[in-house]
């Protein structure tokens, strides 16, 4: 298969595997009401996806240094499909939902970084960086469309229809990967080391700097993705909204699509001005906007929507640059392990972000002050991550 077609096939598979990942956050207000969930329980449901990812990804991605990534990807697609089917047909409350969210997280661990590694292994230098950026574009588009698709299918035939669509998309991703991905194992270098031995990666200061940045990036992004629709719905219910303002799921889809364009622009800009400068600007802006977004609940729905759009764009600005930095800093023969630790740390932040917002809402209440604390505390997290990144580079 020609390189362009190969890249297009893998990115398409990733889009289909990811398209159902944010159905639950998009429909969270309805599930909170139907299942009588507290904000903390809702945070656990969202965060469980990331927790399972963290536990699964070091093994699954580490194995791609030893066996064909195609095998790992097919397992991940199957788990993703099963989780969506379970949510459509079996889920009845918090505990069943939690188990199925754990399954979904393990499925994405088998798809996300293994799919990226398949692309990265065949390219070097600027071509590799741009391929990583296109991969991030595809995943970002899927994440954005996940909200719109979920909202549309829920309105058409209920939440079960949205999850059945996610299951069909994941099954199709597995079929594409089965045909397009190489069936051969990676070339042996003699440097892979033990499967879960991350000590060489931890000694790689350059790689760990980008991993630290990615951790807080995912922490903040997961928190906004988990609670953005619920936040906008609350602000609209509290303050009202002009007729021209789209609904919460449409607004968050727009935020995701804007973020994708910003991510591509950010990666290209990083190659001109340097990744460190680009990441510092992105993190500083995101910290300020997280404070403004939380406070905007007191003012108006249009202001809240604008803050969410801008905050999401600031978070996305360094997304591809952070991942490309980790890929290029990986030691020889340790790309799988490095990318595994990159994802493990990043998605550990993804687990904490939604849960932290939920705990803040339960502590203070789901009013404007609760949202100010829930979103505002992320500024400290982001700035702490920036400090660690700067110290290691």
Beta strands, then each sheet from edge to edge (+ up, - down):
end
